[in-house]
Amino acid sequence: MRKQSLSIAKSVILWFMLLGGFKAAANIAEPDTTLIKANVQYVGSNQNLLEFNIDYPNAEGKKFLLEVRDDEHELLYTKGYKNKHFSKKLYVLKSEEKRTISFTIRGGKAWYNQTFEINPETKTIHNYMVTKL
């Protein structure tokens, strides 16, 4: 009987530990997206590349991470910086299909995220020259 009550006590203690663990996991803070003010702009494209300008005023010079991902969450670019005023041009290869490109700047618990949807469009221009015979 003593073994059975000891086993029940262990089960109750384990249950409260698990319940406490779930509660602690639920209290994990989400990243604050209001702390980082950045500017990511789509500039344009040439035959093979899409051009983006990224500006981030990092007045305190704290370390931050720049990540660029595609619509399949594949990492296209990542690098850490500490510049006080960060400005960079990034080029991404064009695709024949519709895709999204996401830019994320992370510094500590603060995040900035901006996503662009790229929808390629092909135009054909026909030029005709008419001459009199």
N, CA, C and O atoms as a GROMACS GRO file, in nm:
protein
  532
    1MET      N    1   0.082  -0.119   0.000
    1MET     CA    2   0.000   0.000   0.000
    1MET      C    3   0.086   0.125   0.000
    1MET      O    4   0.055   0.225  -0.065
    2ARG      N    5   0.196   0.118   0.074
    2ARG     CA    6   0.285   0.232   0.082
    2ARG      C    7   0.346   0.263  -0.055
    2ARG      O    8   0.361   0.380  -0.092
    3LYS      N    9   0.384   0.158  -0.132
    3LYS     CA   10   0.441   0.177  -0.265
    3LYS      C   11   0.340   0.244  -0.358
    3LYS      O   12   0.377   0.330  -0.439
    4GLN      N   13   0.213   0.204  -0.345
    4GLN     CA   14   0.111   0.261  -0.432
    4GLN      C   15   0.089   0.409  -0.402
    4GLN      O   16   0.074   0.488  -0.495
    5SER      N   17   0.086   0.449  -0.276
    5SER     CA   18   0.067   0.590  -0.241
    5SER      C   19   0.190   0.673  -0.280
    5SER      O   20   0.176   0.789  -0.318
    6LEU      N   21   0.308   0.614  -0.272
    6LEU     CA   22   0.429   0.682  -0.316
    6LEU      C   23   0.426   0.703  -0.467
    6LEU      O   24   0.467   0.808  -0.516
    7SER      N   25   0.378   0.604  -0.542
    7SER     CA   26   0.367   0.613  -0.686
    7SER      C   27   0.266   0.721  -0.726
    7SER      O   28   0.289   0.796  -0.821
    8ILE      N   29   0.153   0.729  -0.654
    8ILE     CA   30   0.053   0.832  -0.682
    8ILE      C   31   0.111   0.970  -0.653
    8ILE      O   32   0.088   1.063  -0.730
    9ALA      N   33   0.186   0.984  -0.544
    9ALA     CA   34   0.248   1.112  -0.510
    9ALA      C   35   0.345   1.155  -0.618
    9ALA      O   36   0.349   1.273  -0.655
   10LYS      N   37   0.425   1.062  -0.669
   10LYS     CA   38   0.519   1.093  -0.777
   10LYS      C   39   0.443   1.137  -0.902
   10LYS      O   40   0.486   1.231  -0.970
   11SER      N   41   0.333   1.070  -0.933
   11SER     CA   42   0.253   1.106  -1.051
   11SER      C   43   0.197   1.247  -1.037
   11SER      O   44   0.196   1.324  -1.134
   12VAL      N   45   0.149   1.281  -0.917
   12VAL     CA   46   0.093   1.414  -0.894
   12VAL      C   47   0.203   1.520  -0.908
   12VAL      O   48   0.181   1.624  -0.971
   13ILE      N   49   0.318   1.494  -0.851
   13ILE     CA   50   0.430   1.588  -0.861
   13ILE      C   51   0.472   1.604  -1.007
   13ILE      O   52   0.496   1.716  -1.053
   14LEU      N   53   0.481   1.494  -1.080
   14LEU     CA   54   0.518   1.499  -1.222
   14LEU      C   55   0.415   1.578  -1.302
   14LEU      O   56   0.451   1.656  -1.390
   15TRP      N   57   0.289   1.558  -1.271
   15TRP     CA   58   0.181   1.630  -1.339
   15TRP      C   59   0.194   1.781  -1.319
   15TRP      O   60   0.182   1.858  -1.414
   16PHE      N   61   0.219   1.825  -1.194
   16PHE     CA   62   0.235   1.967  -1.166
   16PHE      C   63   0.360   2.024  -1.234
   16PHE      O   64   0.360   2.139  -1.277
   17MET      N   65   0.466   1.944  -1.243
   17MET     CA   66   0.587   1.992  -1.310
   17MET      C   67   0.559   2.012  -1.460
   17MET      O   68   0.602   2.111  -1.518
   18LEU      N   69   0.488   1.917  -1.520
   18LEU     CA   70   0.455   1.929  -1.662
   18LEU      C   71   0.364   2.049  -1.685
   18LEU      O   72   0.385   2.126  -1.779
   19LEU      N   73   0.263   2.065  -1.600
   19LEU     CA   74   0.171   2.177  -1.612
   19LEU      C   75   0.245   2.309  -1.596
   19LEU      O   76   0.217   2.405  -1.668
   20GLY      N   77   0.336   2.316  -1.502
   20GLY     CA   78   0.418   2.437  -1.482
   20GLY      C   79   0.507   2.464  -1.602
   20GLY      O   80   0.528   2.580  -1.639
   21GLY      N   81   0.560   2.359  -1.664
   21GLY     CA   82   0.643   2.375  -1.783
   21GLY      C   83   0.565   2.431  -1.900
   21GLY      O   84   0.616   2.516  -1.973
   22PHE      N   85   0.440   2.385  -1.918
   22PHE     CA   86   0.357   2.439  -2.025
   22PHE      C   87   0.323   2.585  -1.999
   22PHE      O   88   0.321   2.666  -2.091
   23LYS      N   89   0.298   2.618  -1.874
   23LYS     CA   90   0.266   2.756  -1.839
   23LYS      C   91   0.387   2.847  -1.865
   23LYS      O   92   0.372   2.958  -1.915
   24ALA      N   93   0.506   2.799  -1.831
   24ALA     CA   94   0.628   2.878  -1.855
   24ALA      C   95   0.652   2.896  -2.003
   24ALA      O   96   0.694   3.003  -2.047
   25ALA      N   97   0.625   2.791  -2.083
   25ALA     CA   98   0.643   2.802  -2.227
   25ALA      C   99   0.544   2.901  -2.287
   25ALA      O  100   0.576   2.971  -2.383
   26ALA      N  101   0.424   2.907  -2.231
   26ALA     CA  102   0.324   3.000  -2.282
   26ALA      C  103   0.359   3.145  -2.250
   26ALA      O  104   0.312   3.236  -2.318
   27ASN      N  105   0.441   3.169  -2.147
   27ASN     CA  106   0.478   3.304  -2.107
   27ASN      C  107   0.602   3.356  -2.178
   27ASN      O  108   0.647   3.466  -2.147
   28ILE      N  109   0.658   3.280  -2.271
   28ILE     CA  110   0.776   3.327  -2.345
   28ILE      C  111   0.735   3.447  -2.429
   28ILE      O  112   0.636   3.441  -2.502
   29ALA      N  113   0.810   3.554  -2.419
   29ALA     CA  114   0.774   3.679  -2.486
   29ALA      C  115   0.795   3.667  -2.637
   29ALA      O  116   0.894   3.610  -2.684
   30GLU      N  117   0.701   3.720  -2.710
   30GLU     CA  118   0.714   3.731  -2.855
   30GLU      C  119   0.811   3.845  -2.884
   30GLU      O  120   0.822   3.939  -2.805
   31PRO      N  121   0.881   3.838  -2.998
   31PRO     CA  122   0.971   3.948  -3.031
   31PRO      C  123   0.892   4.077  -3.052
   31PRO      O  124   0.782   4.075  -3.106
   32ASP      N  125   0.950   4.187  -3.010
   32ASP     CA  126   0.886   4.317  -3.024
   32ASP      C  127   0.920   4.376  -3.160
   32ASP      O  128   1.036   4.409  -3.187
   33THR      N  129   0.819   4.389  -3.245
   33THR     CA  130   0.844   4.440  -3.380
   33THR      C  131   0.834   4.591  -3.388
   33THR      O  132   0.852   4.648  -3.495
   34THR      N  133   0.805   4.658  -3.276
   34THR     CA  134   0.794   4.804  -3.279
   34THR      C  135   0.926   4.873  -3.245
   34THR      O  136   0.938   4.994  -3.265
   35LEU      N  137   1.023   4.799  -3.194
   35LEU     CA  138   1.148   4.861  -3.149
   35LEU      C  139   1.244   4.893  -3.263
   35LEU      O  140   1.323   4.987  -3.252
   36ILE      N  141   1.238   4.817  -3.369
   36ILE     CA  142   1.331   4.839  -3.480
   36ILE      C  143   1.257   4.910  -3.593
   36ILE      O  144   1.154   4.862  -3.641
   37LYS      N  145   1.309   5.023  -3.632
   37LYS     CA  146   1.254   5.098  -3.745
   37LYS      C  147   1.354   5.092  -3.859
   37LYS      O  148   1.460   5.153  -3.853
   38ALA      N  149   1.318   5.018  -3.961
   38ALA     CA  150   1.405   5.002  -4.077
   38ALA      C  151   1.326   5.036  -4.201
   38ALA      O  152   1.204   5.051  -4.197
   39ASN      N  153   1.396   5.048  -4.311
   39ASN     CA  154   1.333   5.078  -4.438
   39ASN      C  155   1.390   4.984  -4.544
   39ASN      O  156   1.510   4.989  -4.574
   40VAL      N  157   1.305   4.900  -4.599
   40VAL     CA  158   1.346   4.811  -4.708
   40VAL      C  159   1.263   4.849  -4.829
   40VAL      O  160   1.140   4.852  -4.823
   41GLN      N  161   1.331   4.879  -4.938
   41GLN     CA  162   1.262   4.922  -5.060
   41GLN      C  163   1.303   4.837  -5.178
   41GLN      O  164   1.420   4.802  -5.195
   42TYR      N  165   1.204   4.804  -5.258
   42TYR     CA  166   1.230   4.739  -5.387
   42TYR      C  167   1.266   4.849  -5.485
   42TYR      O  168   1.186   4.940  -5.508
   43VAL      N  169   1.385   4.842  -5.544
   43VAL     CA  170   1.434   4.946  -5.634
   43VAL      C  171   1.394   4.917  -5.778
   43VAL      O  172   1.351   5.007  -5.850
   44GLY      N  173   1.408   4.793  -5.819
   44GLY     CA  174   1.377   4.757  -5.957
   44GLY      C  175   1.452   4.631  -5.996
   44GLY      O  176   1.504   4.559  -5.911
   45SER      N  177   1.456   4.605  -6.126
   45SER     CA  178   1.522   4.484  -6.171
   45SER      C  179   1.592   4.508  -6.303
   45SER      O  180   1.561   4.600  -6.378
   46ASN      N  181   1.688   4.422  -6.328
   46ASN     CA  182   1.749   4.417  -6.460
   46ASN      C  183   1.718   4.279  -6.516
   46ASN      O  184   1.621   4.217  -6.473
   47GLN      N  185   1.795   4.230  -6.608
   47GLN     CA  186   1.760   4.104  -6.673
   47GLN      C  187   1.759   3.984  -6.579
   47GLN      O  188   1.675   3.895  -6.595
   48ASN      N  189   1.849   3.978  -6.481
   48ASN     CA  190   1.858   3.859  -6.396
   48ASN      C  191   1.838   3.885  -6.248
   48ASN      O  192   1.819   3.790  -6.172
   49LEU      N  193   1.840   4.011  -6.203
   49LEU     CA  194   1.843   4.041  -6.060
   49LEU      C  195   1.733   4.138  -6.018
   49LEU      O  196   1.693   4.226  -6.094
   50LEU      N  197   1.686   4.120  -5.894
   50LEU     CA  198   1.596   4.214  -5.828
   50LEU      C  199   1.680   4.293  -5.728
   50LEU      O  200   1.759   4.234  -5.655
   51GLU      N  201   1.664   4.424  -5.725
   51GLU     CA  202   1.747   4.507  -5.637
   51GLU      C  203   1.663   4.564  -5.523
   51GLU      O  204   1.552   4.613  -5.544
   52PHE      N  205   1.717   4.555  -5.399
   52PHE     CA  206   1.653   4.608  -5.280
   52PHE      C  207   1.751   4.697  -5.205
   52PHE      O  208   1.870   4.667  -5.198
   53ASN      N  209   1.701   4.808  -5.149
   53ASN     CA  210   1.780   4.895  -5.060
   53ASN      C  211   1.734   4.872  -4.918
   53ASN      O  212   1.614   4.868  -4.891
   54ILE      N  213   1.829   4.857  -4.827
   54ILE     CA  214   1.797   4.837  -4.685
   54ILE      C  215   1.867   4.946  -4.606
   54ILE      O  216   1.989   4.963  -4.615
   55ASP      N  217   1.788   5.021  -4.527
   55ASP     CA  218   1.841   5.126  -4.440
   55ASP      C  219   1.793   5.098  -4.299
   55ASP      O  220   1.675   5.075  -4.276
   56TYR      N  221   1.887   5.101  -4.204
   56TYR     CA  222   1.853   5.077  -4.065
   56TYR      C  223   1.936   5.169  -3.976
   56TYR      O  224   2.057   5.150  -3.965
   57PRO      N  225   1.873   5.270  -3.914
   57PRO     CA  226   1.947   5.358  -3.822
   57PRO      C  227   1.967   5.288  -3.687
   57PRO      O  228   1.873   5.276  -3.609
   58ASN      N  229   2.088   5.244  -3.662
   58ASN     CA  230   2.122   5.170  -3.541
   58ASN      C  231   2.203   5.264  -3.451
   58ASN      O  232   2.325   5.248  -3.437
   59ALA      N  233   2.136   5.361  -3.391
   59ALA     CA  234   2.202   5.470  -3.318
   59ALA      C  235   2.297   5.422  -3.209
   59ALA      O  236   2.402   5.482  -3.186
   60GLU      N  237   2.262   5.313  -3.142
   60GLU     CA  238   2.346   5.263  -3.033
   60GLU      C  239   2.459   5.173  -3.081
   60GLU      O  240   2.546   5.136  -3.003
   61GLY      N  241   2.458   5.138  -3.207
   61GLY     CA  242   2.563   5.053  -3.262
   61GLY      C  243   2.560   4.911  -3.210
   61GLY      O  244   2.662   4.844  -3.206
   62LYS      N  245   2.441   4.864  -3.169
   62LYS     CA  246   2.429   4.726  -3.119
   62LYS      C  247   2.432   4.628  -3.234
   62LYS      O  248   2.394   4.660  -3.347
   63LYS      N  249   2.478   4.507  -3.205
   63LYS     CA  250   2.487   4.404  -3.306
   63LYS      C  251   2.346   4.361  -3.347
   63LYS      O  252   2.258   4.345  -3.263
   64PHE      N  253   2.327   4.343  -3.478
   64PHE     CA  254   2.201   4.293  -3.531
   64PHE      C  255   2.229   4.197  -3.645
   64PHE      O  256   2.339   4.193  -3.700
   65LEU      N  257   2.129   4.119  -3.678
   65LEU     CA  258   2.141   4.017  -3.782
   65LEU      C  259   2.042   4.048  -3.894
   65LEU      O  260   1.924   4.074  -3.869
   66LEU      N  261   2.091   4.046  -4.017
   66LEU     CA  262   2.006   4.064  -4.134
   66LEU      C  263   1.989   3.928  -4.200
   66LEU      O  264   2.087   3.861  -4.231
   67GLU      N  265   1.863   3.889  -4.223
   67GLU     CA  266   1.834   3.763  -4.291
   67GLU      C  267   1.740   3.790  -4.408
   67GLU      O  268   1.650   3.874  -4.399
   68VAL      N  269   1.762   3.718  -4.518
   68VAL     CA  270   1.674   3.723  -4.633
   68VAL      C  271   1.634   3.580  -4.664
   68VAL      O  272   1.718   3.492  -4.680
   69ARG      N  273   1.501   3.558  -4.671
   69ARG     CA  274   1.449   3.424  -4.698
   69ARG      C  275   1.348   3.429  -4.812
   69ARG      O  276   1.288   3.533  -4.840
   70ASP      N  277   1.332   3.314  -4.879
   70ASP     CA  278   1.233   3.307  -4.986
   70ASP      C  279   1.103   3.247  -4.932
   70ASP      O  280   1.090   3.225  -4.811
   71ASP      N  281   1.007   3.222  -5.022
   71ASP     CA  282   0.876   3.174  -4.980
   71ASP      C  283   0.878   3.033  -4.922
   71ASP      O  284   0.781   2.992  -4.858
   72GLU      N  285   0.984   2.960  -4.943
   72GLU     CA  286   0.999   2.826  -4.883
   72GLU      C  287   1.083   2.833  -4.756
   72GLU      O  288   1.128   2.730  -4.706
   73HIS      N  289   1.105   2.954  -4.704
   73HIS     CA  290   1.183   2.981  -4.583
   73HIS      C  291   1.329   2.938  -4.596
   73HIS      O  292   1.397   2.914  -4.497
   74GLU      N  293   1.374   2.928  -4.719
   74GLU     CA  294   1.514   2.896  -4.744
   74GLU      C  295   1.596   3.023  -4.726
   74GLU      O  296   1.560   3.129  -4.776
   75LEU      N  297   1.706   3.011  -4.654
   75LEU     CA  298   1.791   3.126  -4.625
   75LEU      C  299   1.872   3.164  -4.748
   75LEU      O  300   1.951   3.084  -4.799
   76LEU      N  301   1.850   3.287  -4.796
   76LEU     CA  302   1.923   3.336  -4.913
   76LEU      C  303   2.045   3.417  -4.873
   76LEU      O  304   2.146   3.419  -4.943
   77TYR      N  305   2.035   3.486  -4.756
   77TYR     CA  306   2.145   3.572  -4.711
   77TYR      C  307   2.132   3.590  -4.561
   77TYR      O  308   2.022   3.607  -4.509
   78THR      N  309   2.244   3.588  -4.492
   78THR     CA  310   2.247   3.620  -4.349
   78THR      C  311   2.384   3.675  -4.313
   78THR      O  312   2.486   3.624  -4.357
   79LYS      N  313   2.383   3.780  -4.232
   79LYS     CA  314   2.509   3.838  -4.186
   79LYS      C  315   2.481   3.930  -4.068
   79LYS      O  316   2.377   3.995  -4.063
   80GLY      N  317   2.574   3.934  -3.973
   80GLY     CA  318   2.562   4.021  -3.857
   80GLY      C  319   2.638   4.151  -3.881
   80GLY      O  320   2.743   4.152  -3.945
   81TYR      N  321   2.584   4.260  -3.828
   81TYR     CA  322   2.643   4.392  -3.843
   81TYR      C  323   2.638   4.468  -3.711
   81TYR      O  324   2.562   4.432  -3.621
   82LYS      N  325   2.720   4.575  -3.701
   82LYS     CA  326   2.716   4.665  -3.586
   82LYS      C  327   2.720   4.811  -3.629
   82LYS      O  328   2.746   4.899  -3.547
   83ASN      N  329   2.696   4.839  -3.755
   83ASN     CA  330   2.702   4.976  -3.807
   83ASN      C  331   2.600   5.065  -3.736
   83ASN      O  332   2.489   5.022  -3.706
   84LYS      N  333   2.639   5.191  -3.710
   84LYS     CA  334   2.545   5.286  -3.649
   84LYS      C  335   2.440   5.331  -3.750
   84LYS      O  336   2.324   5.348  -3.713
   85HIS      N  337   2.478   5.349  -3.874
   85HIS     CA  338   2.378   5.370  -3.978
   85HIS      C  339   2.406   5.269  -4.088
   85HIS      O  340   2.504   5.280  -4.162
   86PHE      N  341   2.320   5.172  -4.098
   86PHE     CA  342   2.338   5.063  -4.192
   86PHE      C  343   2.262   5.093  -4.321
   86PHE      O  344   2.143   5.124  -4.318
   87SER      N  345   2.332   5.083  -4.432
   87SER     CA  346   2.270   5.100  -4.562
   87SER      C  347   2.334   5.000  -4.657
   87SER      O  348   2.456   4.995  -4.669
   88LYS      N  349   2.252   4.922  -4.723
   88LYS     CA  350   2.305   4.816  -4.809
   88LYS      C  351   2.212   4.792  -4.926
   88LYS      O  352   2.090   4.804  -4.914
   89LYS      N  353   2.271   4.759  -5.040
   89LYS     CA  354   2.196   4.713  -5.157
   89LYS      C  355   2.211   4.562  -5.163
   89LYS      O  356   2.322   4.510  -5.154
   90LEU      N  357   2.100   4.494  -5.178
   90LEU     CA  358   2.103   4.348  -5.193
   90LEU      C  359   2.038   4.310  -5.325
   90LEU      O  360   1.939   4.371  -5.366
   91TYR      N  361   2.093   4.210  -5.389
   91TYR     CA  362   2.042   4.162  -5.516
   91TYR      C  363   1.997   4.018  -5.499
   91TYR      O  364   2.068   3.936  -5.441
   92VAL      N  365   1.879   3.988  -5.552
   92VAL     CA  366   1.823   3.853  -5.546
   92VAL      C  367   1.795   3.809  -5.688
   92VAL      O  368   1.744   3.886  -5.770
   93LEU      N  369   1.828   3.683  -5.718
   93LEU     CA  370   1.803   3.632  -5.852
   93LEU      C  371   1.654   3.631  -5.884
   93LEU      O  372   1.571   3.597  -5.799
   94LYS      N  373   1.622   3.668  -6.007
   94LYS     CA  374   1.483   3.664  -6.053
   94LYS      C  375   1.438   3.519  -6.068
   94LYS      O  376   1.519   3.427  -6.080
   95SER      N  377   1.309   3.503  -6.066
   95SER     CA  378   1.249   3.372  -6.088
   95SER      C  379   1.138   3.387  -6.191
   95SER      O  380   1.080   3.494  -6.204
   96GLU      N  381   1.110   3.282  -6.262
   96GLU     CA  382   1.003   3.284  -6.360
   96GLU      C  383   0.867   3.271  -6.294
   96GLU      O  384   0.764   3.301  -6.355
   97GLU      N  385   0.865   3.228  -6.167
   97GLU     CA  386   0.740   3.205  -6.095
   97GLU      C  387   0.719   3.311  -5.989
   97GLU      O  388   0.813   3.378  -5.947
   98LYS      N  389   0.594   3.324  -5.947
   98LYS     CA  390   0.560   3.415  -5.838
   98LYS      C  391   0.630   3.366  -5.711
   98LYS      O  392   0.630   3.247  -5.682
   99ARG      N  393   0.688   3.458  -5.634
   99ARG     CA  394   0.757   3.421  -5.511
   99ARG      C  395   0.755   3.536  -5.413
   99ARG      O  396   0.722   3.649  -5.448
  100THR      N  397   0.789   3.506  -5.289
  100THR     CA  398   0.799   3.610  -5.187
  100THR      C  399   0.941   3.613  -5.134
  100THR      O  400   1.008   3.511  -5.124
  101ILE      N  401   0.985   3.733  -5.100
  101ILE     CA  402   1.116   3.754  -5.041
  101ILE      C  403   1.093   3.827  -4.909
  101ILE      O  404   1.030   3.932  -4.906
  102SER      N  405   1.145   3.771  -4.798
  102SER     CA  406   1.127   3.831  -4.666
  102SER      C  407   1.260   3.880  -4.612
  102SER      O  408   1.361   3.810  -4.618
  103PHE      N  409   1.260   4.002  -4.560
  103PHE     CA  410   1.377   4.064  -4.498
  103PHE      C  411   1.350   4.074  -4.349
  103PHE      O  412   1.247   4.128  -4.308
  104THR      N  413   1.442   4.023  -4.268
  104THR     CA  414   1.427   4.028  -4.123
  104THR      C  415   1.553   4.087  -4.062
  104THR      O  416   1.665   4.046  -4.095
  105ILE      N  417   1.535   4.185  -3.974
  105ILE     CA  418   1.645   4.242  -3.895
  105ILE      C  419   1.615   4.208  -3.751
  105ILE      O  420   1.510   4.244  -3.698
  106ARG      N  421   1.709   4.138  -3.685
  106ARG     CA  422   1.691   4.099  -3.545
  106ARG      C  423   1.803   4.155  -3.461
  106ARG      O  424   1.921   4.141  -3.494
  107GLY      N  425   1.764   4.219  -3.352
  107GLY     CA  426   1.860   4.270  -3.256
  107GLY      C  427   1.808   4.244  -3.116
  107GLY      O  428   1.719   4.314  -3.069
  108GLY      N  429   1.862   4.144  -3.048
  108GLY     CA  430   1.813   4.107  -2.916
  108GLY      C  431   1.672   4.053  -2.926
  108GLY      O  432   1.646   3.958  -3.000
  109LYS      N  433   1.579   4.115  -2.851
  109LYS     CA  434   1.440   4.070  -2.854
  109LYS      C  435   1.357   4.150  -2.954
  109LYS      O  436   1.236   4.128  -2.964
  110ALA      N  437   1.418   4.240  -3.027
  110ALA     CA  438   1.346   4.323  -3.123
  110ALA      C  439   1.365   4.269  -3.264
  110ALA      O  440   1.473   4.223  -3.301
  111TRP      N  441   1.258   4.275  -3.342
  111TRP     CA  442   1.260   4.227  -3.480
  111TRP      C  443   1.197   4.330  -3.572
  111TRP      O  444   1.112   4.408  -3.530
  112TYR      N  445   1.241   4.328  -3.697
  112TYR     CA  446   1.173   4.402  -3.804
  112TYR      C  447   1.160   4.304  -3.919
  112TYR      O  448   1.257   4.235  -3.953
  113ASN      N  449   1.042   4.296  -3.978
  113ASN     CA  450   1.021   4.203  -4.088
  113ASN      C  451   0.940   4.271  -4.197
  113ASN      O  452   0.839   4.337  -4.169
  114GLN      N  453   0.984   4.255  -4.320
  114GLN     CA  454   0.909   4.306  -4.434
  114GLN      C  455   0.916   4.203  -4.546
  114GLN      O  456   1.023   4.149  -4.575
  115THR      N  457   0.802   4.178  -4.608
  115THR     CA  458   0.793   4.076  -4.711
  115THR      C  459   0.745   4.139  -4.841
  115THR      O  460   0.654   4.222  -4.843
  116PHE      N  461   0.808   4.098  -4.950
  116PHE     CA  462   0.770   4.144  -5.083
  116PHE      C  463   0.721   4.025  -5.165
  116PHE      O  464   0.780   3.916  -5.161
  117GLU      N  465   0.614   4.045  -5.238
  117GLU     CA  466   0.564   3.943  -5.328
  117GLU      C  467   0.606   3.984  -5.469
  117GLU      O  468   0.570   4.091  -5.518
  118ILE      N  469   0.681   3.897  -5.533
  118ILE     CA  470   0.733   3.925  -5.667
  118ILE      C  471   0.652   3.844  -5.767
  118ILE      O  472   0.646   3.721  -5.760
  119ASN      N  473   0.589   3.914  -5.859
  119ASN     CA  474   0.508   3.848  -5.960
  119ASN      C  475   0.565   3.885  -6.097
  119ASN      O  476   0.537   3.993  -6.148
  120PRO      N  477   0.644   3.797  -6.156
  120PRO     CA  478   0.709   3.832  -6.283
  120PRO      C  479   0.606   3.846  -6.395
  120PRO      O  480   0.509   3.771  -6.404
  121GLU      N  481   0.630   3.944  -6.478
  121GLU     CA  482   0.542   3.969  -6.590
  121GLU      C  483   0.628   3.989  -6.713
  121GLU      O  484   0.722   4.069  -6.712
  122THR      N  485   0.597   3.918  -6.817
  122THR     CA  486   0.674   3.929  -6.940
  122THR      C  487   0.590   4.001  -7.043
  122THR      O  488   0.474   3.966  -7.068
  123LYS      N  489   0.648   4.102  -7.104
  123LYS     CA  490   0.580   4.177  -7.209
  123LYS      C  491   0.659   4.159  -7.338
  123LYS      O  492   0.782   4.163  -7.339
  124THR      N  493   0.586   4.140  -7.444
  124THR     CA  494   0.649   4.130  -7.575
  124THR      C  495   0.612   4.253  -7.655
  124THR      O  496   0.495   4.289  -7.667
  125ILE      N  497   0.712   4.317  -7.708
  125ILE     CA  498   0.690   4.437  -7.789
  125ILE      C  499   0.730   4.405  -7.932
  125ILE      O  500   0.840   4.359  -7.959
  126HIS      N  501   0.638   4.431  -8.022
  126HIS     CA  502   0.665   4.409  -8.164
  126HIS      C  503   0.683   4.545  -8.230
  126HIS      O  504   0.596   4.631  -8.221
  127ASN      N  505   0.796   4.564  -8.295
  127ASN     CA  506   0.821   4.686  -8.369
  127ASN      C  507   0.815   4.652  -8.518
  127ASN      O  508   0.877   4.556  -8.564
  128TYR      N  509   0.741   4.732  -8.590
  128TYR     CA  510   0.729   4.710  -8.734
  128TYR      C  511   0.780   4.834  -8.806
  128TYR      O  512   0.756   4.947  -8.763
  129MET      N  513   0.848   4.810  -8.913
  129MET     CA  514   0.894   4.921  -8.997
  129MET      C  515   0.830   4.903  -9.135
  129MET      O  516   0.851   4.802  -9.202
  130VAL      N  517   0.754   5.002  -9.175
  130VAL     CA  518   0.686   4.992  -9.303
  130VAL      C  519   0.756   5.086  -9.401
  130VAL      O  520   0.778   5.204  -9.372
  131THR      N  521   0.790   5.031  -9.513
  131THR     CA  522   0.854   5.113  -9.618
  131THR      C  523   0.768   5.108  -9.744
  131THR      O  524   0.696   5.011  -9.766
  132LYS      N  525   0.776   5.209  -9.822
  132LYS     CA  526   0.698   5.218  -9.946
  132LYS      C  527   0.778   5.151 -10.056
  132LYS      O  528   0.898   5.176 -10.072
  133LEU      N  529   0.711   5.067 -10.132
  133LEU     CA  530   0.776   5.000 -10.244
  133LEU      C  531   0.742   5.063 -10.374
  133LEU      O  532   0.788   5.018 -10.479
   0.00000   0.00000   0.00000
